[in-house]
């Protein structure tokens, strides 16, 4: 069984998809778990996991990490934390925006009776 370092090197130098696929199959579960614990949202955790693999693809040539699993864990944690914060800001903005358009409170009958014929 090839090490993560060997697979990453093979992908970085030759672009071999099989090497990258092996890395994905080895680490996707761990990364999904980290992201899910951080975000509490399965869909967001999946997005974070995919985003980290994209980061890995982009940085494959520059990475000189002996412990790829550690790098993936840390990067997933940081990305999940950022995604969770962004989602929270988005929810807050939606709440604030929604409150601008809430229907007016009903006027009690006693207040409008004097104005009626």
Phi and psi in degrees as a GROMACS rama.xvg file:
@    title "Ramachandran Plot"
@    xaxis  label "Phi"
@    yaxis  label "Psi"
@TYPE xy
-75.0495  148.118  UNK-2
-76.1097  162.059  UNK-3
-60.1206  -39.4247  UNK-4
-61.2272  -43.1537  UNK-5
-64.8632  -43.1565  UNK-6
-63.9732  -42.8524  UNK-7
-64.1852  -41.854  UNK-8
-62.8071  -42.4848  UNK-9
-63.0895  -42.2654  UNK-10
-66.4153  -42.9933  UNK-11
-65.5699  -36.191  UNK-12
-87.804  -35.6085  UNK-13
-113.041  -12.8875  UNK-14
72.6372  20.7665  UNK-15
-66.5091  116.355  UNK-16
-66.814  -32.138  UNK-17
-62.4709  -38.2562  UNK-18
-64.8213  -43.4888  UNK-19
-67.1167  -38.9089  UNK-20
-60.7881  -38.2702  UNK-21
-63.9885  -41.2036  UNK-22
-62.7504  -41.9653  UNK-23
-61.7824  -47.6221  UNK-24
-65.3277  -31.6235  UNK-25
-72.3677  -36.6912  UNK-26
-115.396  -9.66696  UNK-27
-60.2826  -40.703  UNK-28
-62.3085  -45.6932  UNK-29
-62.1526  -44.6308  UNK-30
-65.691  -40.792  UNK-31
-60.8694  -41.6909  UNK-32
-64.0564  -43.6141  UNK-33
-61.3847  -47.7299  UNK-34
-63.9897  -38.9189  UNK-35
-67.1777  -41.0378  UNK-36
-63.9566  -34.9315  UNK-37
-77.0783  -37.7735  UNK-38
-100.385  -29.8626  UNK-39
73.0558  8.34153  UNK-40
-127.076  112.185  UNK-41
-58.4842  -39.4447  UNK-42
-67.0518  -42.3529  UNK-43
-67.1575  -36.7969  UNK-44
-62.4788  -39.3139  UNK-45
-64.4872  -42.3909  UNK-46
-61.9689  -42.5797  UNK-47
-62.7375  -45.108  UNK-48
-58.4494  -45.9666  UNK-49
-63.7132  -40.5576  UNK-50
-62.4948  -39.1051  UNK-51
-67.4113  -37.6288  UNK-52
-65.6284  -34.1857  UNK-53
-65.2468  -42.2263  UNK-54
-60.5024  -43.2875  UNK-55
-60.4534  -42.9435  UNK-56
-60.2223  -42.9103  UNK-57
-69.0214  -34.8207  UNK-58
-99.9744  5.69824  UNK-59
-54.259  -41.651  UNK-60
-69.6825  -32.5835  UNK-61
-87.2657  -19.5681  UNK-62
-70.7875  127.837  UNK-63
-126.948  53.5824  UNK-64
-101.094  124.97  UNK-65
-71.3225  -31.4977  UNK-66
-112.081  85.8457  UNK-67
-62.5534  -37.8294  UNK-68
-59.4829  -40.6705  UNK-69
-63.8789  -42.7674  UNK-70
-63.3175  -43.6563  UNK-71
-63.636  -41.4764  UNK-72
-61.4444  -49.8332  UNK-73
-63.6312  -45.6308  UNK-74
-64.702  -39.8911  UNK-75
-63.3968  -43.9843  UNK-76
-59.29  -47.2531  UNK-77
-65.1976  -43.1583  UNK-78
-65.5725  -40.0702  UNK-79
-66.3791  -40.7719  UNK-80
-61.5933  -45.4595  UNK-81
-64.3676  -41.7959  UNK-82
-65.335  -39.5743  UNK-83
-63.893  -41.6834  UNK-84
-64.6642  -42.3933  UNK-85
-63.1254  -42.2219  UNK-86
-64.0788  -39.1254  UNK-87
-65.6266  -41.993  UNK-88
-63.0422  -39.0348  UNK-89
-64.309  -45.4968  UNK-90
-61.3856  -41.5401  UNK-91
-63.6269  -43.1968  UNK-92
-62.4639  -40.0725  UNK-93
-63.874  -39.8743  UNK-94
-63.8278  -44.9767  UNK-95
-64.3966  -43.4786  UNK-96
-64.3302  -42.676  UNK-97
-63.5391  -33.918  UNK-98
-69.0849  -21.7885  UNK-99
-67.0848  -25.9824  UNK-100
-113.166  19.2974  UNK-101
-71.4167  146.783  UNK-102
-65.7555  149.237  UNK-103
-66.4984  152.822  UNK-104
-66.2325  141.008  UNK-105
-65.3809  143.515  UNK-106
-87.0504  129.265  UNK-107
-61.6683  146.147  UNK-108
-57.3886  -34.961  UNK-109
-61.6008  -29.4518  UNK-110
-77.9274  -29.0715  UNK-111
-99.6669  -14.2622  UNK-112
-56.7629  -41.1788  UNK-113
-63.2569  -21.2428  UNK-114
-92.1936  -7.54623  UNK-115
-87.9325  152.366  UNK-116
